Amino acid sequence: MPDQHTHSAVEEHSPEAADQHMEHHSAHTGNAREQAMDHATHGATEHHDPQAHAAHSGHNHGGAHVDHTGHEIMFRNRFWVSLLLTIPVLLFSPMLQDWFGFSMPEFAGDRWIGSAFAIAIFFYGGLPFLQMAVPEVKNRQPAMMTLISLAITVAFVYSVFAVFAAPDSGFFWEMATLIDIMLLGHWIEMRSVRQASGALNELAKLMPDTAERITNGGTEEVPVSQLRNDDLILVRPGASVPADGRVEEGHSDVNEAMITGESKPVEKNPGDEVIGGTINGDGSLRVRVTATGEETALAGIMRLVEQAQQSKSNTQILADRAAGWLFYVALIVAAITIVAWVIAVGFELDVLERAVTVLVIACPHALGLAVPLVVAISTSQGARNGILVRDRLALEEARLIDTVIFDKTGTLTEGEFGVVNVATANGWDEDRALAVALAVEGDSEHLIARGIRRAAQERNLTPPAVNDFEAIKGRGIQATYEGRTVYVGGPRLLEMLESNLPDALSRFRDDAGTKGQSVVYLIDDAKPVAAFALADVIRQESREAVRRLHAMGIEVAMLTGDSEAVARAVAEEIGIDTYFAEVLPEHKDQKVAELQKQGKRVAMVGDGVNDAPALTRADVGIAIGSGTDVAIESAGIILVRSNPLDAVNIFELSRATYRKMIQNLLWATGYNVVALPLAAGVLAPIGILLSPAVGALFMSLSTVIVAINAQLLRRVQLAS
């Protein structure tokens, strides 16, 4: 982000500003602009031991899913073992033998084979669910694990009872397949969540293990953990940058896509900042370390991704409550089912089977997965596109925004002077005029000189040979070109030389004045031959960002400390609906409040420092991180890049995320609304009955559908 001095200088758009800049011609200082960074502390990624899963309650199950590798392995192993143990249960089930017309060899105790293996499955495959239900019961917050445990326990007890009361019924096979399907559903869930949360692991892989530290005698290879601030390190071509730092020597292009989402390699020269974890290009760089370990930008990004994936949104809270309600609904429906069936047919095994099926159907796998998986995918999608979500509520509420306020300088504009228009006279063309002006300005670092130099570079112009440079205090600079004296300066230079502007340049000056642009002139032997209008250059992405916001039905406003003329010109050029000019930083939040009083839901996009009060006041605060500033406490969402299109991506991602959440919640709850009556046997008169195993299959199928639907969020195309 430009510092305060740069901002104030850029915002002086009066015609006299050109003359004021000329006074700095003699001070050709080449100091690079530094960016302020506030590195967040990296929160340690949670890793789970398989045994630790026993302490994982159903309440948490509906919330944060950060790293479920241990869970996934545990459920995978128990599923395959239980599946193998299920084979003899199925083969020795009298019911299945009767259905499929086969029989097993008879021997002493063969009737206990299926029961023994089924009991092993209950205590091996079902144990994790029982353990995870304990915290829910202790906290009096029944949820998914309580429901699952109740279902398999009832199925187990019923099976033990059935094998003695009706040996030929062979109900153990249904309990075994029920546990198998539940283990499979959990394995699929944990695998999906782990893949969605893989952004943290991928970020962690970016940082190399070792670094080359430069010493008096050459270089030494050291672990990255041993690097300290002010160490000088060598980053070879193709290597990863091991820590945040500032380039001391060398020139190269650095690939920052994995951190900022910037698709093109970024040129790095002495004085430029580099981010740990990015990939160096073809040049060697000597970098002075400015941050290591938990203070690096990458660590801060990882902390924010983890924080966002763990935070709960309003939709998540609703899902958690629904899971709790479903427990009581399941018990009530099961009780009603038992009473109704006992009244209808008396107390038979089928009555218990109906109740067991109700409890199985009610297991809220899909409900528990509906929101957490979408949260994990959306935050990782955002991080890959330079959008860091500090507050889940901010991303969720972004879909409701109808007005976006942009801070102008450094957000909609480059924050630096640039040539926005050129006019020529007396037979000169624009390229020749720019090339000569570039040569006269030399290596000056004042704002106008940099603007002219940037314009010339964009046109690939080569400066001609000039000599005899001489600064004219307060007016400009002169030099000798092809034996003639040429000048570059503002209105006061024209007064000194008593030069009159040709009609074309006079009209050009007047038009620039109405837009609040500064004008400098190229004068050849006292004759003005060219005029350059300079202003804070509008970013190329700004027009597209405003167009896309309008297409989404969102109004766009702009805040600036610039004059009315400058604000009006920028607003007209970009297509902004409302602008507020000459606003002091401490008054920006008042403008946000004005729009809110009109009933608008407002998002503020600013730099997070000067705009902190406005960011806090807004319904959604979006801070421009300028590459590495990832710890701005006043904003709920942080943009790594100063690209207004990324702000548009926030609203698109928010709307897509909410759609997926609602779709998943509707499917999960709708499934239970339809399935519970079927499980209770309301269609029994027409011969439709669901067994517990079939109920478990449908339950797991709903989980898979929810997981697949959430994965489709990855197909959302965000602008780069």
Helices and strands as residue ranges (DSSP letters): H 4-10, H 17-22, G 50-55, H 58-61, H 69-91, H 94-100, G 110-112, H 113-125, H 127-138, H 144-165, G 167-169, H 172-196, H 198-206, E 210-215, E 218-223, G 224-226, E 232-235, E 244-249, E 252-255, H 257-260, E 266-268, E 273-274, E 279-280, E 285-291, G 293-295, H 297-310, H 314-345, H 349-361, H 365-370, H 372-384, E 387-389, H 392-397, G 398-400, E 403-407, I 408-412, E 413-424, H 430-441, H 447-458, E 467-472, E 476-481, E 484-489, H 491-497, H 503-514, E 518-524, E 527-538, H 540-551, E 555-559, H 564-574, E 578-580, G 585-587, H 588-597, E 602-606, H 612-617, E 620-624, E 637-639, H 644-680, G 684-686, H 692-711, G 712-715
